[in-house]
Each structure stands twice: as structure tokens, then as C-alpha cells.
Amino acid sequence: MAKGEMRSAARLAAVQALYQMDIAGTPLPDTLAEFEAHWIGKEVDGEEYKPAEAAFFRDLVRGVLKEQRALDPLVDETLQQGWPLKRVEAIMRAILRAGAFELGKRRDVPAKVVITEYVDIAHAFFERDEAGMVNAVLDAIARKVRSDDFAKG
């Protein structure tokens, strides 16, 4: 499996882990252990979960949790008026938080790749309108936190 595919799988697993933690309140160590032991690279309920780049997965989940107090206001101010992040579905919150974290803290990944990856994840859970919202929100965040990537053309 190519590194890009492993990172895509890690992103999807991270979004699912963040969602589970948000909904069930599962502690970080338990969530990481569960995903690494029972989900990543396994088949669960007929769904195959691809092997993920484990270090990248852990970095995303830990990073979102560590930076959440900074990420949430950034996402909030980017969302349309009247739709604070707390009113957005939990899986959408996880997607936006993970995307915002990666844009801000993983400069090794091009902004356009980050946006495309999380739009693809949104397509797995939502219809086109929601994926479009992910694209618009992450693009706006990228233009704030990575303006140099867009200045190059």
C-alpha cells in the first residue's frame, strides 16, 4: 500500500476515533488502543479498514485533542453565521477539527492535499452539500493559516 493510501486510511481512522471520543467520551489511550488493535487493518462488520500509518493516525488524534481549544474558534469563525461548531453533527465536527489541525500543524502536507482528503472523507458520510461545506471551510482556514501556499499561485 502506498504511503498516500496509508495516510488516507489514517485520516479516516482519526476522524472515526475523534467521533467516538466526542460521542462516547472514551479516553484517548483507550481509543488509540482500540483502533490500533481492532479496526486498523482489520475487517469489522464486513467493512475492511485499511492499514493506516499508525504514527500519523496517533499524531492527528492527539493533535486535535491538544489543540481543540484553538481549533474550535477557528472553525467556528469560518462556518456560516448562526452555525457554531457545537450545532454541527459530531462526525462533521471531527472532520473539520482534523482538517483544521492538519492545515495548521502538518506543514509537510500540501494544503490542497489536506482539503481534498477531508472532502473525500466527508463524501463517505454525507451528501454533496456537506462535502462542499467541508471544502469551503477548510479552504478558508487554509487561506488564513497557510496564506503562503496560495500566494505561489
Secondary structure, DSSP 8 states (H G I E B T S, - for coil): --HHHHHHHHHHHHHHHHHHHHHH---HHHHHHHIIIIITTSEETTEE-----HHHHHHHHHHHHHHHHHHHHHHHHHS-TT--GGGS-HHHHHHHHHHHHHHHH-TTS-HHHHHHHHHHHHHHHS-HHHHHHHHHHHHHHHHHHTHHHHHT-
